[in-house]
Amino acid sequence: MTREGDLVVDPFADSLTTAVASEKLGRSWLVTECMWKYVMGGSTRFAEDSRAGLRLSPDFLRAVA
């Protein structure tokens, strides 16, 4: 269980479900993924989740490049 502001770590990010949920719940997050297709699919999903007002930072985009 985590509290608002806690750091959530997901070493197998896949489609960034953990990152999106963490952002919605006010948690910081750190995710890794070694398969490029999942990184790109997840980053597109994250960027398009307008209901939560989520946006990718330039730092995130540099990290996946």
Secondary structure, 3 states (H helix, E strand, C coil): CCCCCCEEEECCCCCCHHHHHHHHCCCEEEECCCCHHHHHHHHHHHHHCHHHCCCCCHHHHHHHC
